[in-house]
Structure formats: structure tokens, C-alpha cells
Amino acid sequence: SKAVAKNSNTLTFSYYKDGNNLGLIEKVTDQAGRSVSYAYENRRLITITEPDGAVRKFTYDSENRIKDVINPKEITSITNEYDSEGRTVKQSFPDETVMTYEYDDEQKTCTATEQNGNKVIYT
């Protein structure tokens, strides 16, 4: 499939055509021919390879939720923690900062709190 922006830039999407990855995005190519490739294991995204060859990796917990995002320098850039309902409650970063998330089911909001105490409420 193809997406065309107002400025005529295009993205072409290629999908796996068979096997366990059937229907998942395999590659996205821009109008200049640069491609980003996606690899999966058990239908879980495990790597994204950028046009320059840099690879971003993903690990999963026992519930198949993304646990770690590992950058091309092999540094864990994000570690996620989840509550019993599978919602992200904490994200830790390599500089030892954290983001926490609190959910108010009644108000249907999520409050994200930065390490410095700044809060953003999502509705």
C-alpha cells in the first residue's frame, strides 16, 4: 500500500505475505528509496532496522508486553512496568529519570508525572 502526503512525499508499505508474520509490516520505503525494516518473532516486533543500518530492539515480559526498548548502541533506552490490567505505570530511562502513570477509570483519565513533578493529564 502507499500513502501520499500533500507535498507529494510518499511512503510505500510492504507486508509479510506468508508464515507466522502474515499481514505484518515488513518494510516502509520513502520516495527517496530509504527503507525501514521490521522483524518479528511470534508476531511480536523484535527489531526495527533504520536506513543507515541502525537497529532498535524490543524485549517482552511474560504477558507479551514491551518490557525494554534497546537503542542501536545497545543501551536500554526505555524500561516499562505495567499494572495488573496491562497499563503502563512506570517508564525508566538510562539517565535514571522515570515517568509514572496513574489511571482514573471513573474520570477516564491518565496522569503522567515526570521526575521533576510536572504532570500531564490525558483524557
MODELLER restraints for C-alpha pairs under 7 A, 6 or more apart:
rsr = mdl.restraints
at = mdl.atoms
rsr.add(forms.Gaussian(group=physical.xy_distance, feature=features.Distance(at['CA:1:A'], at['CA:12:A']), mean=5.83, stdev=0.5))
rsr.add(forms.Gaussian(group=physical.xy_distance, feature=features.Distance(at['CA:1:A'], at['CA:13:A']), mean=5.17, stdev=0.5))
rsr.add(forms.Gaussian(group=physical.xy_distance, feature=features.Distance(at['CA:1:A'], at['CA:14:A']), mean=6.91, stdev=0.5))
rsr.add(forms.Gaussian(group=physical.xy_distance, feature=features.Distance(at['CA:2:A'], at['CA:10:A']), mean=6.82, stdev=0.5))
rsr.add(forms.Gaussian(group=physical.xy_distance, feature=features.Distance(at['CA:2:A'], at['CA:11:A']), mean=5.62, stdev=0.5))
rsr.add(forms.Gaussian(group=physical.xy_distance, feature=features.Distance(at['CA:2:A'], at['CA:12:A']), mean=4.36, stdev=0.5))
rsr.add(forms.Gaussian(group=physical.xy_distance, feature=features.Distance(at['CA:2:A'], at['CA:13:A']), mean=5.99, stdev=0.5))
rsr.add(forms.Gaussian(group=physical.xy_distance, feature=features.Distance(at['CA:3:A'], at['CA:10:A']), mean=5.55, stdev=0.5))
rsr.add(forms.Gaussian(group=physical.xy_distance, feature=features.Distance(at['CA:3:A'], at['CA:11:A']), mean=5.17, stdev=0.5))
rsr.add(forms.Gaussian(group=physical.xy_distance, feature=features.Distance(at['CA:3:A'], at['CA:12:A']), mean=6.47, stdev=0.5))
rsr.add(forms.Gaussian(group=physical.xy_distance, feature=features.Distance(at['CA:4:A'], at['CA:10:A']), mean=4.47, stdev=0.5))
rsr.add(forms.Gaussian(group=physical.xy_distance, feature=features.Distance(at['CA:4:A'], at['CA:11:A']), mean=6.61, stdev=0.5))
rsr.add(forms.Gaussian(group=physical.xy_distance, feature=features.Distance(at['CA:9:A'], at['CA:31:A']), mean=6.06, stdev=0.5))
rsr.add(forms.Gaussian(group=physical.xy_distance, feature=features.Distance(at['CA:10:A'], at['CA:30:A']), mean=5.65, stdev=0.5))
rsr.add(forms.Gaussian(group=physical.xy_distance, feature=features.Distance(at['CA:10:A'], at['CA:31:A']), mean=5.21, stdev=0.5))
rsr.add(forms.Gaussian(group=physical.xy_distance, feature=features.Distance(at['CA:11:A'], at['CA:28:A']), mean=6.38, stdev=0.5))
rsr.add(forms.Gaussian(group=physical.xy_distance, feature=features.Distance(at['CA:11:A'], at['CA:29:A']), mean=5.51, stdev=0.5))
rsr.add(forms.Gaussian(group=physical.xy_distance, feature=features.Distance(at['CA:11:A'], at['CA:30:A']), mean=4.55, stdev=0.5))
rsr.add(forms.Gaussian(group=physical.xy_distance, feature=features.Distance(at['CA:11:A'], at['CA:31:A']), mean=6.48, stdev=0.5))
rsr.add(forms.Gaussian(group=physical.xy_distance, feature=features.Distance(at['CA:12:A'], at['CA:28:A']), mean=5.55, stdev=0.5))
rsr.add(forms.Gaussian(group=physical.xy_distance, feature=features.Distance(at['CA:12:A'], at['CA:29:A']), mean=5.12, stdev=0.5))
rsr.add(forms.Gaussian(group=physical.xy_distance, feature=features.Distance(at['CA:12:A'], at['CA:30:A']), mean=6.37, stdev=0.5))
rsr.add(forms.Gaussian(group=physical.xy_distance, feature=features.Distance(at['CA:13:A'], at['CA:25:A']), mean=6.85, stdev=0.5))
rsr.add(forms.Gaussian(group=physical.xy_distance, feature=features.Distance(at['CA:13:A'], at['CA:27:A']), mean=5.97, stdev=0.5))
rsr.add(forms.Gaussian(group=physical.xy_distance, feature=features.Distance(at['CA:13:A'], at['CA:28:A']), mean=4.65, stdev=0.5))
rsr.add(forms.Gaussian(group=physical.xy_distance, feature=features.Distance(at['CA:13:A'], at['CA:29:A']), mean=6.64, stdev=0.5))
rsr.add(forms.Gaussian(group=physical.xy_distance, feature=features.Distance(at['CA:14:A'], at['CA:25:A']), mean=5.95, stdev=0.5))
rsr.add(forms.Gaussian(group=physical.xy_distance, feature=features.Distance(at['CA:14:A'], at['CA:26:A']), mean=5.51, stdev=0.5))
rsr.add(forms.Gaussian(group=physical.xy_distance, feature=features.Distance(at['CA:14:A'], at['CA:27:A']), mean=5.11, stdev=0.5))
rsr.add(forms.Gaussian(group=physical.xy_distance, feature=features.Distance(at['CA:14:A'], at['CA:28:A']), mean=6.31, stdev=0.5))
rsr.add(forms.Gaussian(group=physical.xy_distance, feature=features.Distance(at['CA:15:A'], at['CA:23:A']), mean=5.50, stdev=0.5))
rsr.add(forms.Gaussian(group=physical.xy_distance, feature=features.Distance(at['CA:15:A'], at['CA:24:A']), mean=5.43, stdev=0.5))
rsr.add(forms.Gaussian(group=physical.xy_distance, feature=features.Distance(at['CA:15:A'], at['CA:25:A']), mean=4.40, stdev=0.5))
rsr.add(forms.Gaussian(group=physical.xy_distance, feature=features.Distance(at['CA:15:A'], at['CA:26:A']), mean=4.86, stdev=0.5))
rsr.add(forms.Gaussian(group=physical.xy_distance, feature=features.Distance(at['CA:15:A'], at['CA:27:A']), mean=6.90, stdev=0.5))
rsr.add(forms.Gaussian(group=physical.xy_distance, feature=features.Distance(at['CA:16:A'], at['CA:22:A']), mean=4.97, stdev=0.5))
rsr.add(forms.Gaussian(group=physical.xy_distance, feature=features.Distance(at['CA:16:A'], at['CA:23:A']), mean=5.37, stdev=0.5))
rsr.add(forms.Gaussian(group=physical.xy_distance, feature=features.Distance(at['CA:16:A'], at['CA:24:A']), mean=5.62, stdev=0.5))
rsr.add(forms.Gaussian(group=physical.xy_distance, feature=features.Distance(at['CA:16:A'], at['CA:25:A']), mean=6.35, stdev=0.5))
rsr.add(forms.Gaussian(group=physical.xy_distance, feature=features.Distance(at['CA:16:A'], at['CA:26:A']), mean=5.60, stdev=0.5))
rsr.add(forms.Gaussian(group=physical.xy_distance, feature=features.Distance(at['CA:17:A'], at['CA:23:A']), mean=6.29, stdev=0.5))
rsr.add(forms.Gaussian(group=physical.xy_distance, feature=features.Distance(at['CA:20:A'], at['CA:42:A']), mean=6.88, stdev=0.5))
rsr.add(forms.Gaussian(group=physical.xy_distance, feature=features.Distance(at['CA:20:A'], at['CA:43:A']), mean=6.71, stdev=0.5))
rsr.add(forms.Gaussian(group=physical.xy_distance, feature=features.Distance(at['CA:21:A'], at['CA:40:A']), mean=6.96, stdev=0.5))
rsr.add(forms.Gaussian(group=physical.xy_distance, feature=features.Distance(at['CA:21:A'], at['CA:43:A']), mean=5.81, stdev=0.5))
rsr.add(forms.Gaussian(group=physical.xy_distance, feature=features.Distance(at['CA:25:A'], at['CA:38:A']), mean=6.63, stdev=0.5))
rsr.add(forms.Gaussian(group=physical.xy_distance, feature=features.Distance(at['CA:26:A'], at['CA:37:A']), mean=5.75, stdev=0.5))
rsr.add(forms.Gaussian(group=physical.xy_distance, feature=features.Distance(at['CA:26:A'], at['CA:38:A']), mean=5.06, stdev=0.5))
rsr.add(forms.Gaussian(group=physical.xy_distance, feature=features.Distance(at['CA:26:A'], at['CA:39:A']), mean=6.84, stdev=0.5))
rsr.add(forms.Gaussian(group=physical.xy_distance, feature=features.Distance(at['CA:27:A'], at['CA:35:A']), mean=6.40, stdev=0.5))
rsr.add(forms.Gaussian(group=physical.xy_distance, feature=features.Distance(at['CA:27:A'], at['CA:36:A']), mean=5.54, stdev=0.5))
rsr.add(forms.Gaussian(group=physical.xy_distance, feature=features.Distance(at['CA:27:A'], at['CA:37:A']), mean=4.35, stdev=0.5))
rsr.add(forms.Gaussian(group=physical.xy_distance, feature=features.Distance(at['CA:27:A'], at['CA:38:A']), mean=6.02, stdev=0.5))
rsr.add(forms.Gaussian(group=physical.xy_distance, feature=features.Distance(at['CA:28:A'], at['CA:35:A']), mean=5.46, stdev=0.5))
rsr.add(forms.Gaussian(group=physical.xy_distance, feature=features.Distance(at['CA:28:A'], at['CA:36:A']), mean=5.29, stdev=0.5))
rsr.add(forms.Gaussian(group=physical.xy_distance, feature=features.Distance(at['CA:28:A'], at['CA:37:A']), mean=6.62, stdev=0.5))
rsr.add(forms.Gaussian(group=physical.xy_distance, feature=features.Distance(at['CA:29:A'], at['CA:35:A']), mean=4.22, stdev=0.5))
rsr.add(forms.Gaussian(group=physical.xy_distance, feature=features.Distance(at['CA:29:A'], at['CA:36:A']), mean=6.51, stdev=0.5))
rsr.add(forms.Gaussian(group=physical.xy_distance, feature=features.Distance(at['CA:34:A'], at['CA:51:A']), mean=5.58, stdev=0.5))
rsr.add(forms.Gaussian(group=physical.xy_distance, feature=features.Distance(at['CA:35:A'], at['CA:50:A']), mean=6.87, stdev=0.5))
rsr.add(forms.Gaussian(group=physical.xy_distance, feature=features.Distance(at['CA:35:A'], at['CA:51:A']), mean=5.25, stdev=0.5))
rsr.add(forms.Gaussian(group=physical.xy_distance, feature=features.Distance(at['CA:36:A'], at['CA:48:A']), mean=6.87, stdev=0.5))
rsr.add(forms.Gaussian(group=physical.xy_distance, feature=features.Distance(at['CA:36:A'], at['CA:49:A']), mean=5.59, stdev=0.5))
rsr.add(forms.Gaussian(group=physical.xy_distance, feature=features.Distance(at['CA:36:A'], at['CA:50:A']), mean=4.78, stdev=0.5))
rsr.add(forms.Gaussian(group=physical.xy_distance, feature=features.Distance(at['CA:36:A'], at['CA:51:A']), mean=5.63, stdev=0.5))
rsr.add(forms.Gaussian(group=physical.xy_distance, feature=features.Distance(at['CA:37:A'], at['CA:48:A']), mean=5.69, stdev=0.5))
rsr.add(forms.Gaussian(group=physical.xy_distance, feature=features.Distance(at['CA:37:A'], at['CA:49:A']), mean=5.05, stdev=0.5))
rsr.add(forms.Gaussian(group=physical.xy_distance, feature=features.Distance(at['CA:37:A'], at['CA:50:A']), mean=6.76, stdev=0.5))
rsr.add(forms.Gaussian(group=physical.xy_distance, feature=features.Distance(at['CA:38:A'], at['CA:47:A']), mean=5.89, stdev=0.5))
rsr.add(forms.Gaussian(group=physical.xy_distance, feature=features.Distance(at['CA:38:A'], at['CA:48:A']), mean=4.76, stdev=0.5))
rsr.add(forms.Gaussian(group=physical.xy_distance, feature=features.Distance(at['CA:38:A'], at['CA:49:A']), mean=6.50, stdev=0.5))
rsr.add(forms.Gaussian(group=physical.xy_distance, feature=features.Distance(at['CA:39:A'], at['CA:45:A']), mean=5.96, stdev=0.5))
rsr.add(forms.Gaussian(group=physical.xy_distance, feature=features.Distance(at['CA:39:A'], at['CA:46:A']), mean=5.81, stdev=0.5))
rsr.add(forms.Gaussian(group=physical.xy_distance, feature=features.Distance(at['CA:39:A'], at['CA:47:A']), mean=5.22, stdev=0.5))
rsr.add(forms.Gaussian(group=physical.xy_distance, feature=features.Distance(at['CA:39:A'], at['CA:48:A']), mean=6.57, stdev=0.5))
rsr.add(forms.Gaussian(group=physical.xy_distance, feature=features.Distance(at['CA:40:A'], at['CA:46:A']), mean=5.16, stdev=0.5))
rsr.add(forms.Gaussian(group=physical.xy_distance, feature=features.Distance(at['CA:40:A'], at['CA:47:A']), mean=6.99, stdev=0.5))
rsr.add(forms.Gaussian(group=physical.xy_distance, feature=features.Distance(at['CA:45:A'], at['CA:58:A']), mean=6.82, stdev=0.5))
rsr.add(forms.Gaussian(group=physical.xy_distance, feature=features.Distance(at['CA:46:A'], at['CA:57:A']), mean=5.52, stdev=0.5))
rsr.add(forms.Gaussian(group=physical.xy_distance, feature=features.Distance(at['CA:46:A'], at['CA:58:A']), mean=4.86, stdev=0.5))
rsr.add(forms.Gaussian(group=physical.xy_distance, feature=features.Distance(at['CA:46:A'], at['CA:59:A']), mean=6.77, stdev=0.5))
rsr.add(forms.Gaussian(group=physical.xy_distance, feature=features.Distance(at['CA:47:A'], at['CA:55:A']), mean=6.43, stdev=0.5))
rsr.add(forms.Gaussian(group=physical.xy_distance, feature=features.Distance(at['CA:47:A'], at['CA:56:A']), mean=5.51, stdev=0.5))
rsr.add(forms.Gaussian(group=physical.xy_distance, feature=features.Distance(at['CA:47:A'], at['CA:57:A']), mean=4.47, stdev=0.5))
rsr.add(forms.Gaussian(group=physical.xy_distance, feature=features.Distance(at['CA:47:A'], at['CA:58:A']), mean=6.23, stdev=0.5))
rsr.add(forms.Gaussian(group=physical.xy_distance, feature=features.Distance(at['CA:48:A'], at['CA:55:A']), mean=5.64, stdev=0.5))
rsr.add(forms.Gaussian(group=physical.xy_distance, feature=features.Distance(at['CA:48:A'], at['CA:56:A']), mean=5.18, stdev=0.5))
rsr.add(forms.Gaussian(group=physical.xy_distance, feature=features.Distance(at['CA:48:A'], at['CA:57:A']), mean=6.61, stdev=0.5))
rsr.add(forms.Gaussian(group=physical.xy_distance, feature=features.Distance(at['CA:49:A'], at['CA:55:A']), mean=4.47, stdev=0.5))
rsr.add(forms.Gaussian(group=physical.xy_distance, feature=features.Distance(at['CA:49:A'], at['CA:56:A']), mean=6.48, stdev=0.5))
rsr.add(forms.Gaussian(group=physical.xy_distance, feature=features.Distance(at['CA:54:A'], at['CA:72:A']), mean=5.39, stdev=0.5))
rsr.add(forms.Gaussian(group=physical.xy_distance, feature=features.Distance(at['CA:55:A'], at['CA:72:A']), mean=4.96, stdev=0.5))
rsr.add(forms.Gaussian(group=physical.xy_distance, feature=features.Distance(at['CA:56:A'], at['CA:70:A']), mean=5.70, stdev=0.5))
rsr.add(forms.Gaussian(group=physical.xy_distance, feature=features.Distance(at['CA:56:A'], at['CA:71:A']), mean=4.84, stdev=0.5))
rsr.add(forms.Gaussian(group=physical.xy_distance, feature=features.Distance(at['CA:56:A'], at['CA:72:A']), mean=5.27, stdev=0.5))
rsr.add(forms.Gaussian(group=physical.xy_distance, feature=features.Distance(at['CA:57:A'], at['CA:69:A']), mean=5.84, stdev=0.5))
rsr.add(forms.Gaussian(group=physical.xy_distance, feature=features.Distance(at['CA:57:A'], at['CA:70:A']), mean=4.95, stdev=0.5))
rsr.add(forms.Gaussian(group=physical.xy_distance, feature=features.Distance(at['CA:57:A'], at['CA:71:A']), mean=6.62, stdev=0.5))
rsr.add(forms.Gaussian(group=physical.xy_distance, feature=features.Distance(at['CA:58:A'], at['CA:66:A']), mean=6.61, stdev=0.5))
rsr.add(forms.Gaussian(group=physical.xy_distance, feature=features.Distance(at['CA:58:A'], at['CA:68:A']), mean=5.67, stdev=0.5))
rsr.add(forms.Gaussian(group=physical.xy_distance, feature=features.Distance(at['CA:58:A'], at['CA:69:A']), mean=4.79, stdev=0.5))
rsr.add(forms.Gaussian(group=physical.xy_distance, feature=features.Distance(at['CA:58:A'], at['CA:70:A']), mean=6.21, stdev=0.5))
rsr.add(forms.Gaussian(group=physical.xy_distance, feature=features.Distance(at['CA:59:A'], at['CA:66:A']), mean=5.89, stdev=0.5))
rsr.add(forms.Gaussian(group=physical.xy_distance, feature=features.Distance(at['CA:59:A'], at['CA:67:A']), mean=5.48, stdev=0.5))
rsr.add(forms.Gaussian(group=physical.xy_distance, feature=features.Distance(at['CA:59:A'], at['CA:68:A']), mean=5.11, stdev=0.5))
rsr.add(forms.Gaussian(group=physical.xy_distance, feature=features.Distance(at['CA:59:A'], at['CA:69:A']), mean=6.72, stdev=0.5))
rsr.add(forms.Gaussian(group=physical.xy_distance, feature=features.Distance(at['CA:60:A'], at['CA:66:A']), mean=4.52, stdev=0.5))
rsr.add(forms.Gaussian(group=physical.xy_distance, feature=features.Distance(at['CA:60:A'], at['CA:67:A']), mean=4.75, stdev=0.5))
rsr.add(forms.Gaussian(group=physical.xy_distance, feature=features.Distance(at['CA:60:A'], at['CA:68:A']), mean=6.89, stdev=0.5))
rsr.add(forms.Gaussian(group=physical.xy_distance, feature=features.Distance(at['CA:61:A'], at['CA:67:A']), mean=5.60, stdev=0.5))
rsr.add(forms.Gaussian(group=physical.xy_distance, feature=features.Distance(at['CA:66:A'], at['CA:80:A']), mean=6.90, stdev=0.5))
rsr.add(forms.Gaussian(group=physical.xy_distance, feature=features.Distance(at['CA:67:A'], at['CA:79:A']), mean=5.57, stdev=0.5))
rsr.add(forms.Gaussian(group=physical.xy_distance, feature=features.Distance(at['CA:67:A'], at['CA:80:A']), mean=5.00, stdev=0.5))
rsr.add(forms.Gaussian(group=physical.xy_distance, feature=features.Distance(at['CA:67:A'], at['CA:81:A']), mean=6.96, stdev=0.5))
rsr.add(forms.Gaussian(group=physical.xy_distance, feature=features.Distance(at['CA:68:A'], at['CA:76:A']), mean=6.38, stdev=0.5))
rsr.add(forms.Gaussian(group=physical.xy_distance, feature=features.Distance(at['CA:68:A'], at['CA:78:A']), mean=5.60, stdev=0.5))
rsr.add(forms.Gaussian(group=physical.xy_distance, feature=features.Distance(at['CA:68:A'], at['CA:79:A']), mean=4.52, stdev=0.5))
rsr.add(forms.Gaussian(group=physical.xy_distance, feature=features.Distance(at['CA:68:A'], at['CA:80:A']), mean=6.35, stdev=0.5))
rsr.add(forms.Gaussian(group=physical.xy_distance, feature=features.Distance(at['CA:69:A'], at['CA:76:A']), mean=5.72, stdev=0.5))
rsr.add(forms.Gaussian(group=physical.xy_distance, feature=features.Distance(at['CA:69:A'], at['CA:77:A']), mean=5.65, stdev=0.5))
rsr.add(forms.Gaussian(group=physical.xy_distance, feature=features.Distance(at['CA:69:A'], at['CA:78:A']), mean=5.15, stdev=0.5))
rsr.add(forms.Gaussian(group=physical.xy_distance, feature=features.Distance(at['CA:69:A'], at['CA:79:A']), mean=6.62, stdev=0.5))
rsr.add(forms.Gaussian(group=physical.xy_distance, feature=features.Distance(at['CA:70:A'], at['CA:76:A']), mean=4.19, stdev=0.5))
rsr.add(forms.Gaussian(group=physical.xy_distance, feature=features.Distance(at['CA:70:A'], at['CA:77:A']), mean=5.52, stdev=0.5))
rsr.add(forms.Gaussian(group=physical.xy_distance, feature=features.Distance(at['CA:71:A'], at['CA:77:A']), mean=6.02, stdev=0.5))
rsr.add(forms.Gaussian(group=physical.xy_distance, feature=features.Distance(at['CA:76:A'], at['CA:94:A']), mean=6.66, stdev=0.5))
rsr.add(forms.Gaussian(group=physical.xy_distance, feature=features.Distance(at['CA:77:A'], at['CA:93:A']), mean=5.57, stdev=0.5))
rsr.add(forms.Gaussian(group=physical.xy_distance, feature=features.Distance(at['CA:77:A'], at['CA:94:A']), mean=5.75, stdev=0.5))
rsr.add(forms.Gaussian(group=physical.xy_distance, feature=features.Distance(at['CA:78:A'], at['CA:91:A']), mean=6.29, stdev=0.5))
rsr.add(forms.Gaussian(group=physical.xy_distance, feature=features.Distance(at['CA:78:A'], at['CA:92:A']), mean=5.64, stdev=0.5))
rsr.add(forms.Gaussian(group=physical.xy_distance, feature=features.Distance(at['CA:78:A'], at['CA:93:A']), mean=5.04, stdev=0.5))
rsr.add(forms.Gaussian(group=physical.xy_distance, feature=features.Distance(at['CA:79:A'], at['CA:91:A']), mean=5.47, stdev=0.5))
rsr.add(forms.Gaussian(group=physical.xy_distance, feature=features.Distance(at['CA:79:A'], at['CA:92:A']), mean=5.08, stdev=0.5))
rsr.add(forms.Gaussian(group=physical.xy_distance, feature=features.Distance(at['CA:79:A'], at['CA:93:A']), mean=6.68, stdev=0.5))
rsr.add(forms.Gaussian(group=physical.xy_distance, feature=features.Distance(at['CA:80:A'], at['CA:88:A']), mean=6.57, stdev=0.5))
rsr.add(forms.Gaussian(group=physical.xy_distance, feature=features.Distance(at['CA:80:A'], at['CA:90:A']), mean=5.84, stdev=0.5))
rsr.add(forms.Gaussian(group=physical.xy_distance, feature=features.Distance(at['CA:80:A'], at['CA:91:A']), mean=4.65, stdev=0.5))
rsr.add(forms.Gaussian(group=physical.xy_distance, feature=features.Distance(at['CA:80:A'], at['CA:92:A']), mean=6.65, stdev=0.5))
rsr.add(forms.Gaussian(group=physical.xy_distance, feature=features.Distance(at['CA:81:A'], at['CA:88:A']), mean=5.77, stdev=0.5))
rsr.add(forms.Gaussian(group=physical.xy_distance, feature=features.Distance(at['CA:81:A'], at['CA:89:A']), mean=5.76, stdev=0.5))
rsr.add(forms.Gaussian(group=physical.xy_distance, feature=features.Distance(at['CA:81:A'], at['CA:90:A']), mean=5.08, stdev=0.5))
rsr.add(forms.Gaussian(group=physical.xy_distance, feature=features.Distance(at['CA:81:A'], at['CA:91:A']), mean=6.41, stdev=0.5))
rsr.add(forms.Gaussian(group=physical.xy_distance, feature=features.Distance(at['CA:82:A'], at['CA:88:A']), mean=4.42, stdev=0.5))
rsr.add(forms.Gaussian(group=physical.xy_distance, feature=features.Distance(at['CA:82:A'], at['CA:89:A']), mean=5.18, stdev=0.5))
rsr.add(forms.Gaussian(group=physical.xy_distance, feature=features.Distance(at['CA:82:A'], at['CA:90:A']), mean=6.95, stdev=0.5))
rsr.add(forms.Gaussian(group=physical.xy_distance, feature=features.Distance(at['CA:83:A'], at['CA:89:A']), mean=6.18, stdev=0.5))
rsr.add(forms.Gaussian(group=physical.xy_distance, feature=features.Distance(at['CA:88:A'], at['CA:101:A']), mean=6.67, stdev=0.5))
rsr.add(forms.Gaussian(group=physical.xy_distance, feature=features.Distance(at['CA:89:A'], at['CA:100:A']), mean=5.44, stdev=0.5))
rsr.add(forms.Gaussian(group=physical.xy_distance, feature=features.Distance(at['CA:89:A'], at['CA:101:A']), mean=4.57, stdev=0.5))
rsr.add(forms.Gaussian(group=physical.xy_distance, feature=features.Distance(at['CA:89:A'], at['CA:102:A']), mean=6.48, stdev=0.5))
rsr.add(forms.Gaussian(group=physical.xy_distance, feature=features.Distance(at['CA:90:A'], at['CA:98:A']), mean=6.82, stdev=0.5))
rsr.add(forms.Gaussian(group=physical.xy_distance, feature=features.Distance(at['CA:90:A'], at['CA:99:A']), mean=5.60, stdev=0.5))
rsr.add(forms.Gaussian(group=physical.xy_distance, feature=features.Distance(at['CA:90:A'], at['CA:100:A']), mean=4.37, stdev=0.5))
rsr.add(forms.Gaussian(group=physical.xy_distance, feature=features.Distance(at['CA:90:A'], at['CA:101:A']), mean=6.09, stdev=0.5))
rsr.add(forms.Gaussian(group=physical.xy_distance, feature=features.Distance(at['CA:91:A'], at['CA:98:A']), mean=5.49, stdev=0.5))
rsr.add(forms.Gaussian(group=physical.xy_distance, feature=features.Distance(at['CA:91:A'], at['CA:99:A']), mean=5.13, stdev=0.5))
rsr.add(forms.Gaussian(group=physical.xy_distance, feature=features.Distance(at['CA:91:A'], at['CA:100:A']), mean=6.46, stdev=0.5))
rsr.add(forms.Gaussian(group=physical.xy_distance, feature=features.Distance(at['CA:92:A'], at['CA:98:A']), mean=4.47, stdev=0.5))
rsr.add(forms.Gaussian(group=physical.xy_distance, feature=features.Distance(at['CA:92:A'], at['CA:99:A']), mean=6.64, stdev=0.5))
rsr.add(forms.Gaussian(group=physical.xy_distance, feature=features.Distance(at['CA:97:A'], at['CA:115:A']), mean=5.99, stdev=0.5))
rsr.add(forms.Gaussian(group=physical.xy_distance, feature=features.Distance(at['CA:98:A'], at['CA:114:A']), mean=6.57, stdev=0.5))
rsr.add(forms.Gaussian(group=physical.xy_distance, feature=features.Distance(at['CA:98:A'], at['CA:115:A']), mean=5.63, stdev=0.5))
rsr.add(forms.Gaussian(group=physical.xy_distance, feature=features.Distance(at['CA:99:A'], at['CA:112:A']), mean=6.61, stdev=0.5))
rsr.add(forms.Gaussian(group=physical.xy_distance, feature=features.Distance(at['CA:99:A'], at['CA:113:A']), mean=5.62, stdev=0.5))
rsr.add(forms.Gaussian(group=physical.xy_distance, feature=features.Distance(at['CA:99:A'], at['CA:114:A']), mean=4.86, stdev=0.5))
rsr.add(forms.Gaussian(group=physical.xy_distance, feature=features.Distance(at['CA:99:A'], at['CA:115:A']), mean=6.23, stdev=0.5))
rsr.add(forms.Gaussian(group=physical.xy_distance, feature=features.Distance(at['CA:100:A'], at['CA:112:A']), mean=5.66, stdev=0.5))
rsr.add(forms.Gaussian(group=physical.xy_distance, feature=features.Distance(at['CA:100:A'], at['CA:113:A']), mean=5.23, stdev=0.5))
rsr.add(forms.Gaussian(group=physical.xy_distance, feature=features.Distance(at['CA:100:A'], at['CA:114:A']), mean=6.79, stdev=0.5))
rsr.add(forms.Gaussian(group=physical.xy_distance, feature=features.Distance(at['CA:101:A'], at['CA:110:A']), mean=6.49, stdev=0.5))
rsr.add(forms.Gaussian(group=physical.xy_distance, feature=features.Distance(at['CA:101:A'], at['CA:111:A']), mean=5.53, stdev=0.5))
rsr.add(forms.Gaussian(group=physical.xy_distance, feature=features.Distance(at['CA:101:A'], at['CA:112:A']), mean=4.55, stdev=0.5))
rsr.add(forms.Gaussian(group=physical.xy_distance, feature=features.Distance(at['CA:101:A'], at['CA:113:A']), mean=6.37, stdev=0.5))
rsr.add(forms.Gaussian(group=physical.xy_distance, feature=features.Distance(at['CA:102:A'], at['CA:110:A']), mean=5.57, stdev=0.5))
rsr.add(forms.Gaussian(group=physical.xy_distance, feature=features.Distance(at['CA:102:A'], at['CA:111:A']), mean=5.16, stdev=0.5))
rsr.add(forms.Gaussian(group=physical.xy_distance, feature=features.Distance(at['CA:102:A'], at['CA:112:A']), mean=6.66, stdev=0.5))
rsr.add(forms.Gaussian(group=physical.xy_distance, feature=features.Distance(at['CA:103:A'], at['CA:109:A']), mean=5.90, stdev=0.5))
rsr.add(forms.Gaussian(group=physical.xy_distance, feature=features.Distance(at['CA:103:A'], at['CA:110:A']), mean=4.51, stdev=0.5))
rsr.add(forms.Gaussian(group=physical.xy_distance, feature=features.Distance(at['CA:103:A'], at['CA:111:A']), mean=6.45, stdev=0.5))
rsr.add(forms.Gaussian(group=physical.xy_distance, feature=features.Distance(at['CA:104:A'], at['CA:110:A']), mean=6.31, stdev=0.5))
rsr.add(forms.Gaussian(group=physical.xy_distance, feature=features.Distance(at['CA:108:A'], at['CA:123:A']), mean=6.21, stdev=0.5))
rsr.add(forms.Gaussian(group=physical.xy_distance, feature=features.Distance(at['CA:109:A'], at['CA:121:A']), mean=6.58, stdev=0.5))
rsr.add(forms.Gaussian(group=physical.xy_distance, feature=features.Distance(at['CA:109:A'], at['CA:122:A']), mean=5.44, stdev=0.5))
rsr.add(forms.Gaussian(group=physical.xy_distance, feature=features.Distance(at['CA:109:A'], at['CA:123:A']), mean=4.55, stdev=0.5))
rsr.add(forms.Gaussian(group=physical.xy_distance, feature=features.Distance(at['CA:110:A'], at['CA:121:A']), mean=5.66, stdev=0.5))
rsr.add(forms.Gaussian(group=physical.xy_distance, feature=features.Distance(at['CA:110:A'], at['CA:122:A']), mean=5.05, stdev=0.5))
rsr.add(forms.Gaussian(group=physical.xy_distance, feature=features.Distance(at['CA:110:A'], at['CA:123:A']), mean=6.58, stdev=0.5))
rsr.add(forms.Gaussian(group=physical.xy_distance, feature=features.Distance(at['CA:111:A'], at['CA:119:A']), mean=6.49, stdev=0.5))
rsr.add(forms.Gaussian(group=physical.xy_distance, feature=features.Distance(at['CA:111:A'], at['CA:120:A']), mean=5.64, stdev=0.5))
rsr.add(forms.Gaussian(group=physical.xy_distance, feature=features.Distance(at['CA:111:A'], at['CA:121:A']), mean=4.35, stdev=0.5))
rsr.add(forms.Gaussian(group=physical.xy_distance, feature=features.Distance(at['CA:111:A'], at['CA:122:A']), mean=6.20, stdev=0.5))
rsr.add(forms.Gaussian(group=physical.xy_distance, feature=features.Distance(at['CA:112:A'], at['CA:119:A']), mean=5.53, stdev=0.5))
rsr.add(forms.Gaussian(group=physical.xy_distance, feature=features.Distance(at['CA:112:A'], at['CA:120:A']), mean=5.20, stdev=0.5))
rsr.add(forms.Gaussian(group=physical.xy_distance, feature=features.Distance(at['CA:112:A'], at['CA:121:A']), mean=6.33, stdev=0.5))
rsr.add(forms.Gaussian(group=physical.xy_distance, feature=features.Distance(at['CA:113:A'], at['CA:119:A']), mean=4.48, stdev=0.5))
rsr.add(forms.Gaussian(group=physical.xy_distance, feature=features.Distance(at['CA:113:A'], at['CA:120:A']), mean=6.61, stdev=0.5))
